[in-house]
């Protein structure tokens, strides 16, 4: 078996399906994957390190950059859209549509990651 918790990845996909359908995002507090992998950094108790996070590994593999958290994923776009709504004048329907597009991008990203991890897990079981 692979060392990533596939149930946590699947739970994160379910979270983003809820968000896509109008649910609320509570960041790492309601992300099954984040809850599974995050650990306090030690000297900075208010920060966390995403130990063995498959998202961090995927970003590092695709970009060559070692970046913590969900940076350089569609999640960043989702957060920026939520931040921008306070200083850019658009209707609530336009913001809802933008959030839905960003949520779909994160959902697609996580679904692809799940498929990749599943294949790796199956291959590891064959060795």
N, C-alpha and C positions, 0 to 999 in steps of 0.2 A: 504493500500500500504506500501511497505517496504521503508526504508529511503535511500537506495542506488539508484543512478540514473542508471537504466538499460540501457538507451540509451548511457550513457557514457561508460559503460562496453562493450556494443556492438560496439561502436566506436573504443575502444581500440583493440577489436578483428579484426576489419577491418584494423586498422593500421598495426597489425602484419601480416595480409594476404598480405598487400602491401610489407612489409619488406621481407617476405618469397619469394615473387615473384621478388625480386631484388631491392625493394625500399630502401630508406635511413631512418635511425632512427635518430630523433632529440631529443631523451630523453623525458623529461617532457614537452618540448615546443610544441610537436605535439601529445601528448597523451590526448585524450578526458577525460579519467578518472582522470589523474593527474590535468588537468586544472580545473576540477570540484571540486576536494576535497582539493587541496593544499592551505595552508594559511601561511603567514609569521609567524615566531616564535616570533617575537616581539623584543627581545633583539639582535638577530642575523639576520638582515634583508636579508642577502644573503642566508640563509638556509630556508627551508620550512618544515612544518609539514603536513603530509598527514592526515588531519582530516577526520574521518569517511571513510577511504579508505577500500573498501572490500578486497583488496589484503592484507593490513596489518592485518585485522581481520582474514583472511584465514590462513596466516602464523602463527599468534598467536595461532589459534585454532589447527593447525596441529602440531606445534612444542612446544607450550607452552612458546615460547619466545616473548617478546614484542620488536619488531624490526621495525623501521620506514622504509618507502619507499618500494622498491621492493626487498630488501635483502632476501636471501633464496628462491628466485623464479628462474625460468629459465632465467629471464632477466639478472641476475648476470653473468650467463655463457655467454650470448651474449656479454655483455660489456667486459668481460675478453678476449674473442676471439678477439674482435676488438683491445684491448690493446696489446695482444700478437703478433699480426701480425707485429709489429714494431721491435721485437727482436727475433723472431723465423723465420727461413728461410724456407718458403713454397711457392708454386706457388699461384698465384691469384685464380686459379680454386679451389685449396684445401681450401683456406680461404673462398671463396664463398660457398663451400659445408659445411664447418663448421658453417658459419653464418646461412645457411639455416636450418641446423639441430637444432641450438639453437633457431632460430625463430619459427620453428615448435613446439619445446618444450614449448615456451612461448604461442604460439597460443593454444596448447592443454590445458595448465594451465588455460588460460583465458576462454576458451570454457567450461571447467568443472566448473569454478567459476560461469559463467553465468547460466549454468544449475542449479547449487545449489541455486543461488540467486532467480532464477525464481520459483523454487519449494517453497522456503521460502515465496516469495511474494504471491504465490497462496494460501498457507496455511494461511498466515496472513489475506488475504481477506475473508477467510472462518470463521474466529473467530468472 
